[in-house]
């Protein structure tokens, strides 16, 4: 194959190494690009610089301890990752959460989607030279993180969900704050769009760049906005609704061509739809318990009030802490719609308190594997644009 | 049981009609459909599932390994196949020894198998026959052992003295690319 001396002499097979430390790679991705002049001939992403073997770690944690690992994979959309994990454990145990808990889960997951898309938009725009966008996005992201903090006590890694419900009930401050946010945010999205959507420079950098067809996208197992940008209306929330998503009215935006601009439009519209879902869920939160302890006392943690006032509650809290839950032998798969795509968990239980195997189906892992397909034949400067539009997150790719 | 599960059971019945001889085991617990097949028959079964017009499993959504050290064929590879047109999801399982020389690669059928198979090779040590670029993907090239095997300890680290930084070519990248 190639040796370094060849690269120095041969101009037609010029090789550029980007990263692992490079601002446009959003972490520690390394790309070896083979160039012909300034045109990309082959772009090979090299991953693994952040690999911490979280799937291995999960095998040595109890089911609830392993939950805290999941939000550290995709650290800008922690609540979404928790949701997928908890739904899988619930499927293993045969537990169903209460309606109130499901609505709060939806609110958190959608707020996380907004904050994640804001990070994407800010960094994607700053990669292409629009610095103002970055400052605007991080201004509103702060509001979203404050909201999540009011509800869960943590900004990015909430681990707020429990098998059968939530760790705490909703605080009334949260509802008020969230209503204020819903009022101001649509105007902010218009502001972001005013800067970019009809901007001539933005057009030049994104239109007809990084095109991937619908068939190729499916073949590469792309999901999320990358697949919907290519025109396939595939959204797990619509197709296999989980956690009461069938109760809410929302659209699934799609693109036509599958270029960087389409993926941008899809994500912008998704933020509006997410806000719509948050609004509906917030106004219709059902009354009732936030933990389904009465129905499944074997698997669900007793609420604090019960634990401190009744004997059975105390015993079961103690057992819960000392032994953890023990799902029956079996296997379960649940996939949810993460901000980056379809996030799936395949859990295998051997009847003990530790998962036998936790497999995470990482959306960005598949998405970035199609980078060569998208970048081939474009200019080197477009590679940065394409990489930004995939919205990669190395914590989850490398796990 | 909801309607999607019923659809998937329809897919299972179609596969059973045509490919009964290739199916060793069927498992439908927890609402998912899992079928086990032998490694010789795997490419043919998957090809049928992809190309049959009633099934159309066009996406290999996931591919991963599980280690069962007590079994004779200790690695179980699970293929998560999905049909975007019909909303079917079926898990195909296939067992193998670690040092199996003839384990088939699906890279010629699905593009996404490329990185997933590299990951299984990296974490379990299973070599896929016919893979175009079978190299470690998450761990460094010179890593010792395969971390997700059950007999690999959780906190194993390579001893520093084992790494010979002065050896010729240690810090150089030898080759790259998907050639």
Interface residues (C-beta under 8 A of the other chain):
Chain A: X1 X2 X4 X32 X34 X42 X44 X46 X47 X48 X51 X53 X55 X56 X57 X60 X91 X92 X216 X218 X219 X220 X221 X223 X232 X234 X239 X240 X330 X331 X332 X333 X335 X342 X344 X346 X348 X356 X357 X359 X361 X365 X366 X369 X370 X372 X373 X398 X399
Chain B: X4 X29 X30 X31 X32 X34 X58 X59 X60 X61 X62 X64 X66 X67 X78 X80 X84 X87 X89 X91 X110 X111 X112 X114 X115 X123 X136 X137 X138 X139 X140 X147 X148 X152 X154 X172 X175 X176 X177 X178 X179
